[in-house]
Amino acid sequence: MRHLTLALTTDGQNLQPLINLVRVIRPPRLQSVEWTVQRLEEIIKELRSDEILRNQWHTYIRSVLVVLDPLRTYTDLGILSNKGFLAETYDKISYNILPPAAQERELSYFLGKVFYKKDDFEWVAQVPHALWLELLEALGFQIQITAKHQEYILNAILVLAQRITAIGLEPEVVAKLPEMDDLQSPFLELNREVMHYVHHFKRNRAEYPNQNEEDYKHILVMLRQSEKDIKRLQKDKETLGISVELTYLILRLDQHLRRIRILLEIVQAPPQQVNSQKLLELLKELIEKRNTQYSLRRHFSDNLSYMAYKVVDNTSKRGEHYISTSSKEYWNMFKIALGGGFIVAFLACFKTLIYYWHLPPLGEAFMYSMNYSLGFILIHLMHFTLATKQPAMTASTIAASFGSGEKNAIQNTVQLIAQMVRTQFIALAGNVVMAFPAGLLLAWLFRLVMGHSIATPEKAVKLITELHPTHSNSVMYAAIAGVFLMTSGLISGLYENRVIYRNIPQRLREQPLLNKILSAKALDRFATYIGNNLGALAGNFYLGIFLGSMAAIGFIVGLPLDIRHVTFAAANVALAWDGTGFALSWHQALWVSLSVAAIGITNVIVSFGLSVIFALKSRNIDLRQMRLLIVALFKHFWKNPLAFFFPLKSSVKVKMQAT
């Protein structure tokens, strides 16, 4: 079978023969790259056995290469612009609808026309390097850099160096590295070294590639120093914080530095020792960047990964406090969960009373939200706990352990999960054990003072009906609550990062009005408290808004949206039982109890599951590795199930780490 008998032309602007050739070798499925390898081997045999055909293809491809201009492709393709995150997002959305005008002489246009499928870069990358070289050799080409192409690369290096200097001296970057002024900046020094290198290279082109080792080494030193500073910005989030704007600048710097490094490696090699590996790596990278040029998913993933890691890192540190490793910590968690359940009983009563005000949907949503938000904040201020909030915090600690890279990471993570599950179990038990009797007590006191129950018979029936496991959407609503529990954990991490990045405590200490009304000592305590607790306060506040407004949103848009929370469900059962005159039958009590348990399990599973996925993704951990963890977890549960509910003496303490 002959694959190359295609209509050839000497017009370099006509890419159809190459498009057809790639279509011939493109695998029908990404998993069948062997198919492409086989086709390429057949094509290579054809070229080697047919000199006329080989010469025709050689002439055609040379005519294509002659008209290509790679400069903007080297400097722009796969590199973020200086527009900023939001403007770049808007451009990608608009270009997905209506692509920008094509510049037909540019290399990026050529790559987009020939490798036009969005996943072409995947099979191109999987084809062995040696096979691509064989194809080029069979076509009569040698991997070499012509003088014209060398000029393109040198100009691209100059452009990239200028941009690196501009980005490195942006106020957002300098503010986080204040010791690096204009004269000490490695980004500025890199630009000087590159200008010197390119100037001497062009002036002594014949012998310079072999005699510029010192100049090249100076550039490499500045590249390493620049990369070191970028890593400082990435790693020192504990003291520097992070923002979308800074993340965007870091990503731009990283992209420019990686591109300039590979171009330098290509142009620096002597003509007789051209680095074909680097050239092909660059080509494969450019194909990938062209295929994903307008990908919103890739754009958000690249830009938000650092921010996500910082947010998760903050919740990881807080999550350590929600995992008990000893009997003392276990029973202490039970005590503080009792306090949380007690406050929730009051919140359930207040919500029932608000129901009787018959406010319009938005007014009711506001009052419900404030009831939840202020109640959750009170729980935090009194150092109590709400059990279902813990999974969103502990999930990132689990991910930190799993992604630690230690030899026994899986076993340590299994032990950590067992500790988390039993802590969650006792916290749930504490919330529910207190919420139900406290709800009964408050209902009795209300009836004693007011002469009637908090929940009328009609409201009591409504409360019970809303908890039915099959005749209502209670489990689905519990899953919605789980999503918001996870979201509130991320918001906590986001605000804790903001405290660091915006230096909130110091700004509070310098606030003129606060300095007038508070003493220096009181203001310092207030600023320190806000610095340590703003994330938790914000997470609780937003959680209250989410839970309080969901039913109103569902009513307005006409969708079955609401929330069910296990601790509130337990308190509502108490209010409903009092409202019916304690007339629940045994089978009603049974299915209500099962429903409360199902709500609790759903709250925890959804919150914890989503949080773990987010945490793993933020650390670039392959979710497929989770299978090993799940198998190890089931084995551990089979051997020692009680360790997931009680702190047995044989339980191994695991040192938690949040890095």
C-alpha positions in Angstrom: 0.0 0.0 0.0 1.5 3.3 -1.1 0.8 6.2 1.3 2.6 9.1 -0.5 1.0 9.1 -3.9 -0.7 12.5 -3.0 -1.1 15.5 -5.3 2.2 17.4 -4.7 2.9 21.0 -5.6 5.9 23.4 -5.5 3.8 26.2 -3.9 4.9 26.6 -0.3 1.6 28.2 0.6 -0.4 25.0 -0.3 -0.4 22.8 2.8 -2.9 20.3 1.6 -0.3 17.5 0.8 1.1 17.8 4.3 -2.4 17.8 5.8 -3.2 14.7 3.8 0.0 13.0 4.9 -0.7 13.7 8.6 -4.2 12.4 8.1 -2.7 9.1 6.8 -0.5 8.6 9.8 -2.9 10.0 12.5 -4.1 7.0 14.7 -7.8 6.3 14.8 -7.6 6.3 18.6 -4.9 7.7 20.9 -4.4 4.3 22.4 -3.3 2.9 19.1 0.0 4.8 18.5 1.5 1.5 17.3 -0.7 2.0 14.2 1.0 5.3 13.5 4.4 3.8 14.1 3.6 1.1 11.6 2.4 3.6 9.0 5.6 5.7 9.4 7.8 2.7 8.9 5.9 1.9 5.7 6.3 5.5 4.5 10.0 5.5 5.3 10.4 2.3 3.2 8.5 3.9 0.3 10.7 7.0 0.3 13.9 4.9 0.4 12.8 2.7 -2.4 11.5 5.5 -4.7 14.0 8.2 -5.5 11.6 10.2 -7.7 8.9 10.3 -5.0 11.5 11.2 -2.4 12.8 14.1 -4.5 9.3 15.4 -5.1 8.5 15.4 -1.3 11.9 17.0 -0.5 11.3 19.8 -3.0 7.8 20.4 -1.7 8.7 20.5 2.0 11.6 22.8 1.3 9.2 25.2 -0.5 7.0 25.2 2.6 9.9 25.8 5.0 11.3 28.7 3.0 8.2 30.8 3.4 7.7 30.1 7.1 8.4 32.8 9.7 8.9 31.2 13.2 9.8 34.4 15.2 6.4 35.1 16.7 5.7 31.4 17.2 8.9 31.2 19.3 8.1 34.3 21.3 4.3 34.0 21.6 2.9 30.5 21.1 2.2 28.8 24.5 3.2 32.0 26.4 0.7 34.2 28.2 0.3 37.8 27.0 0.7 40.8 29.2 -3.1 41.5 29.2 -3.7 39.8 32.6 -5.8 36.7 33.6 -9.3 38.1 33.0 -8.5 39.7 29.6 -6.7 36.5 28.5 -9.8 34.5 29.6 -12.0 36.7 27.6 -9.8 36.4 24.5 -9.8 32.6 24.7 -13.6 32.5 25.0 -14.0 34.9 22.0 -11.3 33.0 19.9 -13.1 29.7 20.5 -16.2 31.3 18.9 -14.4 33.3 16.2 -10.6 32.5 15.7 -8.3 35.5 15.1 -7.2 36.4 11.6 -4.5 34.0 10.4 -1.0 35.1 9.4 -0.3 32.5 6.8 3.5 32.8 6.9 3.8 32.1 10.6 4.9 28.7 11.9 1.9 28.6 14.3 -0.5 28.9 11.3 1.3 26.0 9.7 1.1 23.8 12.8 -2.6 24.7 13.3 -3.5 23.7 9.7 -1.5 20.5 9.6 -2.1 19.2 13.1 -5.6 20.5 13.4 -7.1 18.0 15.8 -7.1 19.1 19.5 -5.4 15.8 20.6 -2.8 15.6 17.8 0.0 16.6 20.2 -0.6 13.5 22.3 0.2 10.9 19.6 2.9 13.1 18.1 4.6 13.1 21.5 4.3 9.3 21.8 6.0 8.5 18.5 9.6 7.6 19.2 12.2 10.3 18.6 14.3 8.1 16.5 11.4 7.3 14.1 10.9 11.1 13.4 14.6 11.4 12.6 14.4 8.4 10.3 11.5 10.1 8.4 13.5 13.3 8.0 16.5 11.4 6.8 14.3 9.4 4.3 13.0 12.8 3.0 16.6 13.9 2.4 16.8 16.4 5.3 19.4 16.8 8.0 18.8 18.3 11.4 20.7 21.6 11.1 20.2 25.3 11.8 20.5 27.5 8.7 21.8 31.1 9.0 18.3 32.5 8.4 16.8 30.2 11.1 19.6 31.1 13.4 18.7 34.7 13.0 15.1 34.0 13.9 16.2 32.2 17.1 18.6 34.9 18.2 15.9 37.6 17.7 13.4 35.5 19.6 15.9 35.1 22.5 16.3 38.9 22.6 12.5 39.5 22.7 12.1 36.9 25.4 14.8 38.4 27.5 13.3 41.9 27.3 10.0 40.6 28.4 11.5 38.6 31.3 13.1 41.9 32.6 9.8 43.7 32.3 7.8 41.0 34.1 10.5 40.6 36.8 10.3 44.3 37.7 6.5 44.4 37.9 5.4 45.9 41.3 3.6 42.7 42.2 6.9 40.7 41.9 9.2 43.4 43.5 6.8 43.8 46.4 7.3 40.1 47.4 11.0 40.3 46.8 11.9 43.7 48.2 15.6 43.0 48.6 15.8 42.7 44.8 16.0 46.2 43.5 16.6 47.2 39.9 20.4 46.8 40.1 20.3 43.4 41.9 17.6 41.9 39.8 18.7 38.7 38.1 16.0 39.4 35.5 17.7 42.7 34.5 21.1 41.1 34.6 19.8 38.3 32.3 18.8 40.8 29.8 22.2 42.4 29.8 23.9 39.1 29.3 21.6 38.1 26.5 22.2 41.3 24.6 25.9 40.9 25.0 25.7 37.2 23.8 23.5 38.0 20.7 25.6 41.0 19.7 28.9 39.1 19.7 27.2 36.1 18.2 26.0 38.0 15.2 29.2 40.0 14.8 31.4 36.8 14.8 28.9 34.3 13.5 31.5 32.0 11.8 33.6 31.2 14.9 31.5 32.5 17.8 29.4 29.4 18.6 32.6 27.5 19.5 34.2 30.4 21.4 31.4 31.9 23.6 31.3 29.3 26.4 31.9 32.0 29.0 29.1 34.2 27.7 26.8 31.2 27.6 27.7 30.2 31.1 26.9 33.7 32.4 23.4 33.5 30.9 22.9 30.1 32.5 23.8 31.5 35.9 21.3 34.3 35.5 18.6 31.8 34.3 19.2 29.6 37.4 19.0 32.7 39.6 15.8 33.8 38.0 14.3 30.4 38.3 15.3 30.3 41.9 13.5 33.5 42.6 10.4 32.1 40.9 10.5 29.1 43.1 10.7 31.4 46.1 7.5 33.1 45.0 5.9 29.7 44.6 7.1 28.0 47.8 7.2 30.8 50.3 3.5 31.2 50.2 3.4 30.8 54.0 5.1 34.2 54.4 4.4 35.8 51.0 0.9 34.7 50.1 -0.4 34.4 46.5 -2.9 36.1 44.2 -4.3 35.5 40.8 -2.3 38.5 39.5 0.9 37.2 41.0 0.2 33.7 39.8 -0.3 35.0 36.3 3.1 36.8 36.4 4.8 33.7 37.8 3.4 31.6 35.1 4.5 34.1 32.4 8.0 34.3 33.8 8.3 30.5 34.0 7.1 30.1 30.4 9.5 32.8 29.1 12.5 31.3 31.0 11.8 27.7 29.7 11.4 28.9 26.1 14.6 31.0 26.2 16.5 28.1 27.7 15.6 25.6 25.0 16.3 28.2 22.2 19.7 28.9 23.7 20.5 25.2 23.9 19.6 24.9 20.2 21.5 27.8 18.9 24.5 27.3 21.1 25.3 23.8 19.7 27.9 23.8 17.0 26.5 23.2 13.5 28.0 19.7 13.2 26.5 18.8 16.6 23.0 20.1 16.3 20.9 18.9 19.2 18.1 17.1 17.3 16.6 16.0 20.6 16.0 19.7 21.6 14.7 20.6 18.2 12.1 17.8 18.2 11.2 18.6 21.8 10.6 22.2 20.8 8.5 21.2 17.8 6.4 18.8 19.9 5.9 21.5 22.6 4.8 24.0 19.9 2.3 21.5 18.5 0.9 20.9 22.0 0.6 24.7 22.6 -1.0 25.2 19.2 -3.6 22.4 19.9 -4.4 23.9 23.4 -4.0 27.5 22.5 -7.6 28.5 23.2 -8.3 25.8 25.8 -10.1 27.4 28.8 -9.6 24.2 30.8 -5.9 24.4 30.4 -5.9 28.1 31.0 -7.7 27.8 34.3 -5.7 24.8 35.4 -2.3 26.5 34.7 -3.2 29.8 36.3 -5.1 28.6 39.3 -2.9 25.7 40.4 -0.7 27.8 42.6 -3.6 29.5 44.2 -5.4 26.2 44.7 -2.3 24.7 46.3 -2.1 27.7 48.7 -5.8 27.5 49.6 -5.5 23.7 50.2 -2.3 24.2 52.1 -4.0 26.5 54.5 -7.0 24.2 55.1 -4.4 21.4 55.6 -2.8 23.2 58.5 -6.2 23.8 60.1 -7.3 20.2 59.3 -4.6 18.8 61.6 -6.6 20.0 64.5 -9.6 17.9 63.4 -7.8 14.6 63.5 -7.4 12.9 66.9 -4.4 10.7 67.5 -5.1 9.7 71.2 -7.9 8.8 73.5 -7.6 12.2 75.2 -8.0 14.1 71.9 -10.8 11.7 70.8 -12.9 12.5 73.9 -12.0 16.1 73.8 -13.5 16.3 70.3 -16.7 14.7 71.7 -16.9 17.5 74.3 -16.5 20.4 71.9 -18.9 18.7 69.5 -21.5 18.7 72.3 -21.1 22.4 72.5 -21.6 22.7 68.7 -24.8 20.6 68.9 -26.1 22.7 71.8 -25.8 26.0 69.7 -27.3 24.3 66.7 -30.4 23.4 68.8 -30.9 27.2 69.3 -30.4 27.9 65.6 -33.0 25.3 64.7 -35.5 27.0 67.0 -34.7 30.4 65.6 -35.1 29.2 62.0 -38.6 27.7 62.9 -39.7 31.0 64.4 -38.4 32.9 61.3 -40.6 30.5 59.2 -43.7 31.9 60.9 -42.9 35.4 59.8 -43.9 34.5 56.3 -41.3 36.7 54.7 -40.9 37.0 50.9 -38.3 34.5 49.5 -35.4 36.9 49.5 -36.2 38.3 53.0 -36.6 34.7 54.3 -33.3 33.7 52.7 -31.5 36.7 54.3 -32.8 35.9 57.8 -32.1 32.2 57.4 -28.6 33.0 56.2 -27.9 35.4 59.1 -29.2 32.8 61.5 -26.8 30.2 60.2 -23.8 32.5 59.7 -23.9 34.1 63.1 -24.5 30.7 64.7 -21.6 29.1 63.0 -19.4 32.1 63.9 -20.5 31.7 67.5 -19.6 28.0 67.4 -16.1 29.1 66.3 -15.7 31.9 68.8 -16.6 29.5 71.6 -14.1 26.9 70.3 -16.8 24.3 69.6 -17.1 22.3 66.4 -19.6 21.4 63.7 -18.7 17.9 62.7 -19.6 18.1 59.0 -17.2 21.0 58.5 -14.2 18.9 59.4 -13.9 16.8 56.2 -13.2 19.8 54.0 -10.3 20.7 56.3 -9.0 17.2 56.9 -9.1 16.2 53.2 -6.1 18.4 52.4 -4.1 16.9 55.3 -4.9 13.5 53.8 -3.7 14.7 50.4 -0.5 16.1 51.9 0.3 12.8 53.5 -0.5 10.8 50.3 1.6 13.1 48.1 4.5 13.3 50.5 6.6 11.0 48.4 7.7 9.0 51.5 8.3 5.3 51.3 5.3 4.4 53.5 3.0 7.2 52.2 0.1 4.9 51.5 0.2 3.1 54.9 0.6 6.4 56.7 -2.3 7.8 54.8 -4.5 4.8 55.6 -3.7 5.3 59.3 -4.5 9.0 59.0 -7.8 8.3 57.3 -8.7 5.9 60.1 -7.9 8.6 62.6 -10.0 11.1 60.6 -13.0 8.7 60.3 -13.1 8.0 64.0 -12.7 11.7 64.9 -15.5 12.5 62.5 -17.6 9.7 64.0 -17.3 10.9 67.6 -17.8 14.6 66.5 -21.0 13.6 64.7 -22.1 11.6 67.7 -21.4 14.6 70.0 -23.4 17.0 67.7 -26.4 14.7 67.4 -26.4 13.5 71.0 -26.6 17.1 72.2 -28.7 18.6 69.4 -31.7 16.3 70.0 -32.1 16.6 73.8 -31.2 20.3 73.7 -33.9 20.8 71.0 -36.4 19.0 73.3 -35.4 21.1 76.3 -35.8 24.4 74.3 -39.1 23.2 72.9 -40.3 22.4 76.5 -39.1 25.8 77.8 -40.8 27.6 75.0 -44.1 25.7 75.5 -43.8 26.4 79.3 -43.4 30.2 78.7 -45.5 30.8 75.6 -48.2 28.1 76.2 -47.7 26.4 72.8 -45.0 24.5 71.0 -42.4 26.1 68.7 -43.5 23.8 65.9 -47.2 23.8 65.3 -48.7 20.3 64.4 -48.6 21.3 60.7 -45.0 22.5 60.9 -44.1 19.4 62.8 -45.6 17.1 60.1 -43.7 19.2 57.5 -40.4 18.8 59.4 -40.9 15.0 59.6 -42.0 14.6 56.0 -38.9 16.6 54.8 -36.7 14.0 56.4 -38.3 10.9 54.9 -35.6 8.9 53.1 -37.7 7.9 50.1 -40.7 10.3 50.0 -38.5 13.4 50.0 -35.2 14.6 48.4 -33.4 14.6 51.8 -30.4 12.6 50.6 -30.0 14.8 47.5 -30.3 17.9 49.6 -27.7 16.5 52.0 -25.3 16.1 49.0 -25.9 19.8 48.1 -25.0 20.7 51.7 -21.9 18.6 51.3 -20.8 20.6 48.3 -21.2 23.8 50.3 -19.4 22.4 53.3 -16.5 21.7 50.9 -16.7 25.1 49.4 -16.7 26.8 52.8 -13.4 25.0 53.6 -11.9 26.4 50.4 -13.1 29.9 51.2 -11.4 29.6 54.6 -8.1 28.8 52.9 -8.6 31.6 50.3 -9.1 34.2 53.1 -6.2 32.9 55.1 -4.1 33.4 52.0 -5.5 36.9 51.6 -4.5 37.8 55.2 -0.9 36.9 54.3 -0.8 38.4 50.8 -2.5 41.7 51.8 -0.8 41.9 55.2 -4.1 42.5 56.9 -2.9 42.4 60.5 -0.3 45.2 59.9 -2.8 47.3 58.0 -5.3 47.0 60.8 -2.7 48.2 63.3 -2.2 51.3 61.1 -5.9 52.0 60.6 -6.5 55.6 61.8 -10.0 55.1 63.2 -9.1 51.9 65.1 -6.1 53.7 66.6 -8.4 56.3 67.9 -10.9 54.0 69.6 -8.6 51.2 70.8 -5.5 51.2 72.8 -2.3 50.0 71.2 -2.4 46.7 73.2 -6.1 46.1 72.4 -5.6 46.9 68.7 -2.6 44.5 68.5 -4.7 41.7 70.1 -7.5 42.4 67.6 -5.2 42.5 64.6 -3.5 39.3 65.7 -6.9 37.6 66.2 -8.1 38.6 62.8 -4.9 37.4 61.3 -5.3 34.0 62.8 -9.1 33.6 62.4 -10.3 35.6 59.4 -10.3 32.5 57.2 -12.4 30.5 59.7 -14.8 33.4 60.3 -15.2 34.0 56.5 -15.8 30.3 55.8 -18.4 30.1 58.5 -20.1 33.3 57.3 -20.3 32.1 53.7 -21.4 28.6 54.7 -24.4 30.2 56.5 -25.3 32.2 53.4 -25.0 29.1 51.2 -27.2 27.0 53.5 -29.7 29.7 54.2 -30.4 30.9 50.7 -30.5 27.6 48.7 -34.2 26.9 49.3 -35.1 30.4 48.2 -32.9 30.1 45.0 -34.6 26.8 44.3 -38.1 28.4 44.6 -37.1 31.4 42.4 -35.7 29.3 39.6 -38.2 26.5 39.9 -35.7 23.7 40.7 -35.8 21.2 43.7 -32.9 22.9 45.6 -32.5 22.8 49.4 -30.1 21.6 52.0 -30.2 19.0 54.8 -27.6 19.0 57.6 -27.4 16.2 60.0 -27.1 18.3 63.2 -30.0 20.5 62.2 -32.0 17.4 61.2 -31.5 15.9 64.7 -32.7 19.2 66.3 -35.7 19.4 63.9 -36.7 15.9 64.9 -36.8 17.0 68.5 -38.9 20.1 67.6 -41.3 18.0 65.5 -41.6 15.4 68.2 -42.6 18.0 70.7 -45.0 19.6 68.1 -46.9 16.3 67.6 -47.3 15.9 71.3 -44.8 13.0 71.3 -47.1 11.0 69.0 -44.5 9.5 66.7 -45.0 5.8 66.1 -42.1 3.4 66.5 -41.8 2.9 62.7 -41.8 6.7 62.1 -39.1 7.1 64.8 -37.1 4.3 63.0 -37.1 5.8 59.5 -36.5 9.3 60.9 -33.4 7.9 62.7 -32.2 6.2 59.6 -32.8 9.3 57.5 -30.7 11.4 60.0 -27.9 8.9 59.7 -28.2 8.9 55.9 -28.0 12.7 55.9 -24.9 12.7 58.1 -23.2 10.0 55.9 -24.0 11.9 52.7 -22.8 15.3 54.2 -19.5 13.7 55.1 -18.9 11.6 52.0 -19.7 14.4 49.5 -17.7 17.1 51.5 -14.7 14.8 52.1 -14.8 13.2 48.6 -14.8 16.6 46.7 -12.2 18.1 49.1 -9.9 15.1 48.5 -10.2 15.4 44.7 -9.5 19.1 44.8 -6.6 18.7 47.2 -5.0 15.9 45.1 -5.4 18.0 41.9 -3.9 21.0 43.6 -0.8 18.9 44.3 -0.7 17.4 40.8 -1.3 13.9 42.1 -2.7 11.5 39.6 -6.2 10.5 40.7 -5.5 7.0 39.3 -3.1 6.5 42.2 -6.1 6.6 44.5 -6.9 3.0 43.6 -3.9 1.8 45.5 -5.0 3.9 48.5 -8.6 2.5 48.3 -7.4 -1.1 48.2 -5.1 -0.5 51.2 -7.9 1.2 53.0 -10.3 -1.7 52.5 -7.7 -4.2 53.7 -7.1 -2.2 56.8 -10.8 -1.9 57.5 -11.2 -5.7 57.0 -8.4 -6.4 59.5 -9.3 -3.8 62.1 -12.7 -2.2 61.6 -13.0 -0.9 65.2 -10.0 1.4 64.6 -12.3 3.5 62.4 -14.6 4.2 65.3 -12.6 4.0 68.5 -9.0 5.0 69.5 -7.6 1.5 70.1 -4.3 1.2 72.0 -2.8 -0.6 69.1 -3.5 2.3 66.7 -0.4 3.8 65.3 0.1 7.5 65.6 0.9 9.2 62.3 2.9 12.3 62.2 0.9 14.7 60.1 2.5 17.1 57.6 1.0 19.8 55.5 3.7 20.3 53.0 
